[in-house]
C-alpha cells in the first residue's frame, strides 16, 4: 500500500507545486513579506472555510475544498521557508530558489508521512475528510500557541513539525477528495 500512497502523494504535491509556481510567475515572491504568524492565519482561514462548507453543506463561492487544501499545503511550505530564511530581506529570493525550497520541504513532509504510515498502518485512509480538517485546525491552534510563546515549548514539537503534519493531512484530504486512486 505504501507504494500507492507514495505515488498519490507525489501526484498531489505535483499539482500543488504547479499552483505554487504559477502564482510565483504572477506575483513573484510577494508572500515573503508575510511574517510566519500571518501565514499561519492564512492557513487557518482556509481550514475554517473547509469546515464551514462541510457544516453548512453549501457554499456561495464556486471553489470547493480542493483549492483550499492546495492552499493549505502551499502556505505551509511558505511558512517552512520563512522559518528557514527569516523575514529579513524578503525580496532576496529568486523564483528558482523558492521552487527548490518547495521541493525540499515537500520531500521532508513525504519522508515523515511514509515513516508514520509504516507505524500507523495508513489509518488515515479510514478517516473522514472532516476529521482531517479538524486535525489541521488543531495543529494550527498549537502553532498559534507556540508563536504566542515566542517559539518556546516545554515538551512539545516545534512549529515546523506541526507544519509538516498539516502538509500531510491536507495531502491525505486531497487524495481522498480525488477518490483515493488518483
C-alpha positions, 0 to 999 in steps of 0.5 A: 500500500505504501507504494500507492500512497507514495505515488498519490502523494507525489501526484498531489504535491505535483499539482500543488507545486504547479499552483505554487509556481504559477502564482510565483510567475504572477506575483513573484515572491510577494508572500515573503513579506508575510511574517510566519504568524500571518501565514499561519492565519492564512492557513487557518482561514482556509481550514475554517472555510473547509469546515464551514462548507462541510457544516453548512453543506453549501457554499456561495463561492464556486471553489470547493475544498480542493483549492483550499487544501492546495492552499493549505499545503502551499502556505505551509511550505511558505511558512517552512521557508520563512522559518528557514530564511527569516523575514529579513530581506524578503525580496532576496529570493529568486523564483528558482530558489523558492521552487527548490525550497518547495521541493525540499520541504515537500520531500521532508513532509513525504519522508515523515508521512511514509515513516508514520504510515509504516507505524500507523498502518495508513489509518488515515485512509479510514478517516473522514475528510472532516476529521482531517480538517479538524486535525489541521485546525488543531495543529494550527491552534498549537502553532498559534500557541507556540508563536504566542510563546515566542517559539518556546515549548516545554515538551512539545514539537516545534512549529515546523513539525506541526507544519509538516503534519498539516502538509500531510493531512491536507495531502491525505484530504486531497487524495481522498477528495480525488477518490483515493486512486488518483 
